[in-house]
Amino acid sequence: MTPLDEPRAAERPEAIATAFARVLRDLGLSVPIGCVLTFTEALGAVGVDRRDAVYWAARSTLVRRPEDQPLFDRAFAVFWEARSNDGVADEVEPERVTIEIDDGDDGDDNDGEPGESGDDPTIQLRFSAAEVLRQKDFGAYTDEEMVMAHQLMSRLRFVGPPRRSHRLTPAKRQMYRPDLRRTVRASLRSGGEPMRRYWREPGDRMRRLVLLLDVSGSMEPYARALLRFVQAAVAARQRVEAFAMGTRLTRISKELDSRDPDKALRLTSSRVSDWSGGTRLGECLRRFNDEWGVRGMARGAIVVILSDGWDRGDPRDLGEQMQRLHRITHDLIWVNPLKVTPGYAPLARGMAAALPYVDHFVEGHSLAAMEELARVISGTT
């Protein structure tokens, strides 16, 4: 086993974990905050002076997909291995490689011909900023990336499967009941003889979408991104209701119903007084069920709860309210940003109490996860 170089070994585990996670994110790998915290704890247990121990600690906590392993191995070799100079390297002429970055822009700022820079081998790398942003963890977003992510969220379609309506619409064949008005009107063209009969049938209507966003302190790294997701859903379609859950329940549908996202978010921030505070999911769901949900808002609707499941209240209360909600909804979806963490298990008392009544349990840490949520809402998965 090769010891790491002394300057790096002297660093704190959290500094090393943060720096290496930043390198992986720059390469396009999805490294959530939960994975970084787990890696930090692993470094504290195994130490940072043994290469093999650090490698397996990083690989087991930071690699989420098998196809990411080759890129991870190269990044680890560059970041961690300190190759000692034993005098032989000075005698070998290093190979010079030119790397050109192509971000997809059609413009060409170089007026020269290819190869004018010399005879060195050239490697051209292509990347898509939008694709990198899709996989990036919300907790690592900058303000500029948050604005770009909101633009991408606004393109998502939040349309669930339709529901049967009591309102009757014209039918093309003999269906529910005869349409006497159209039949009599058509008979006037044939001297009063009903040569053709018309029929009516129940039509379809869009299901209501209800979004309940946890804005407690434990959700702070993700709440601002998920709030933009909620705003995009409210502004994109009708029959959407939005609520913020913390120590109390706050209805924010009116504040988010604006085409200007910045204005909508400012109004919401002034409306929600318990942002980044405690969490009482059971009490918030009880109020929602009593005042809105059971009375009609959630009946036959698609209800989406965006929360990490941490609750200060009695988990039995949360389980009881989830059961009430599950009985009247068409689909009950729980979005948890921590679900992406390797080895995640719903051990939090609130999450464990709510999970038996959840129809779909999905991730919520990135744009790609929000795209998957849109497909779950539409019923295509």
Helices and strands as residue ranges (DSSP letters): H 6-9, H 13-26, H 33-46, H 51-62, G 66-68, H 69-80, G 89-91, E 98-102, E 122-126, H 129-135, G 138-140, H 143-153, E 163-171, E 177-178, H 180-187, G 188-190, E 199-205, E 209-214, G 217-219, H 220-236, E 240-245, E 249-251, H 253-256, H 261-271, H 281-288, I 289-297, E 302-306, H 315-328, E 331-336, G 337-340, H 349-354, G 355-357, E 360-363, H 367-378
